[in-house]
């Protein structure tokens, strides 16, 4: 899946008021994860599942922790997939925040 870009965020916020946009931006900035930071974590600590724990994927994180990344297989796979998983996490968080803002309006 494509990177979760600023343009996509702006499209999500197009129907919000200025105050709601500021609220969304502040909440999303504190909740989002950086793709490159998670990739570095995956390279160095991915065998223990730290990368998956950081993006809220507890099941896969526990599996990687208990099996040391299935003897390195999941670690290697995640080196290629983790940035897309971070984008999915960020999209999910943005939609949750957006739903919360719209609900309170």
WOQUIZI-V532712 format. One record per residue. N is the residue number from 0. RES is the residue in three letters. SS is DSSP state (h for helix, s for strand, l for the rest). BURIAL is + if it has 9 or more other ideal C-beta (glycine too) atoms within 8 Angstrom, else -. Layout:
((N | RES | SS | BURIAL) (N | RES | SS | BURIAL))
//
This chain:
((0 | UNK | l | -) (1 | UNK | l | -) (2 | UNK | l | -) (3 | UNK | l | +) (4 | UNK | l | -) (5 | UNK | h | -) (6 | UNK | h | -) (7 | UNK | h | +) (8 | UNK | h | +) (9 | UNK | h | -) (10 | UNK | h | -) (11 | UNK | h | +) (12 | UNK | l | +) (13 | UNK | l | -) (14 | UNK | l | -) (15 | UNK | l | +) (16 | UNK | l | -) (17 | UNK | h | -) (18 | UNK | h | -) (19 | UNK | h | +) (20 | UNK | h | +) (21 | UNK | h | -) (22 | UNK | h | +) (23 | UNK | h | +) (24 | UNK | h | +) (25 | UNK | h | -) (26 | UNK | h | +) (27 | UNK | h | +) (28 | UNK | h | -) (29 | UNK | h | -) (30 | UNK | h | -) (31 | UNK | l | +) (32 | UNK | l | +) (33 | UNK | l | -) (34 | UNK | h | +) (35 | UNK | h | -) (36 | UNK | h | -) (37 | UNK | h | +) (38 | UNK | h | +) (39 | UNK | h | -) (40 | UNK | h | +) (41 | UNK | h | +) (42 | UNK | h | -) (43 | UNK | h | -) (44 | UNK | h | -) (45 | UNK | h | +) (46 | UNK | h | +) (47 | UNK | h | +) (48 | UNK | l | +) (49 | UNK | h | +) (50 | UNK | h | +) (51 | UNK | h | +) (52 | UNK | h | +) (53 | UNK | h | +) (54 | UNK | l | +) (55 | UNK | l | -) (56 | UNK | l | +) (57 | UNK | h | -) (58 | UNK | h | -) (59 | UNK | h | +) (60 | UNK | h | +) (61 | UNK | h | +) (62 | UNK | h | +) (63 | UNK | h | +) (64 | UNK | h | +) (65 | UNK | h | -) (66 | UNK | h | +) (67 | UNK | h | +) (68 | UNK | h | +) (69 | UNK | h | +) (70 | UNK | h | -) (71 | UNK | l | +) (72 | UNK | h | -) (73 | UNK | h | +) (74 | UNK | h | +) (75 | UNK | h | +) (76 | UNK | h | -) (77 | UNK | h | +) (78 | UNK | h | +) (79 | UNK | h | -) (80 | UNK | h | -) (81 | UNK | h | +) (82 | UNK | h | +) (83 | UNK | h | -) (84 | UNK | h | +) (85 | UNK | h | +) (86 | UNK | h | +) (87 | UNK | h | +) (88 | UNK | h | +) (89 | UNK | h | +) (90 | UNK | h | +) (91 | UNK | h | -) (92 | UNK | h | +) (93 | UNK | h | +) (94 | UNK | h | +) (95 | UNK | h | -) (96 | UNK | h | +) (97 | UNK | h | +) (98 | UNK | h | -) (99 | UNK | h | -) (100 | UNK | h | +) (101 | UNK | h | -) (102 | UNK | h | -) (103 | UNK | h | -) (104 | UNK | l | -))
//
